[in-house]
């Protein structure tokens, strides 16, 4: 049987890397994007290959819309070279950046970066890759628990994620005729280096998160990587246009 191919933006580290390894363990091959750390990307590729899969890494700044046409061309070349295919099966829009500022203190530059990376970039990257996404494929867009509950300092970030959740439903509607299912996965607070690693490294914040979570701890990357892999599993294809939160039951 032909192996599926997943493209994960920001797949060289954090949640994206965890998802890549979970998918590789399920027999899925990977295209991983990275922005700067080619060494991390190479390490992630090696880990996928150690699990018996095939993987390539491509540089991509998801906030630079003007580069997407060239990226799509490069992706097509890699698909033909390594898989003898003109398409891939799964798109995971995962790459992101953090920002913490109250509404009163948020700068236009901060807002624009969040917009470009988390919403505009996702919109137009997905648009650019639709010709390469196989009919019957799937898209998973990464949102955040912050689109459901409000914590001061995350208004701009959460607003972009709210926009992604609406976009997900529209993608599902418009891509339905092609048999493509589109869902949102919304992580809670996770112990990664995202946002300076605060949830992982700040013991007081970690304890606060744990106290507000039904399962009694902060999330870990594999909690989210496993959830992404679940949404892309063979038997999950009838799940469509849904927002699924993987937060351990945070702020219930």
Secondary structure, DSSP 8 states (H G I E B T S, - for coil): ----EEEETTTTSHHHHHHHHHHHHTT-EEEEEESS-HHHHHHHHHHHHHTT--EEEEE--TT-GGGHHHHHHHHHHHIIIIIS-S-EEEEEE---------TTT--HHHHHHHHIIIIIHHHHHHHHHGGGEEEEEEEEEE--GGGTS--TT-HHHHHHHHHHHHHHHHHHHHHGGGT-EEEEEEE-SBSSSGGGGHHHH-HHHHHHHHHTBTTSS-B-HHHHHHHHHHHTSGGGTT--S-EEEESSSBT-
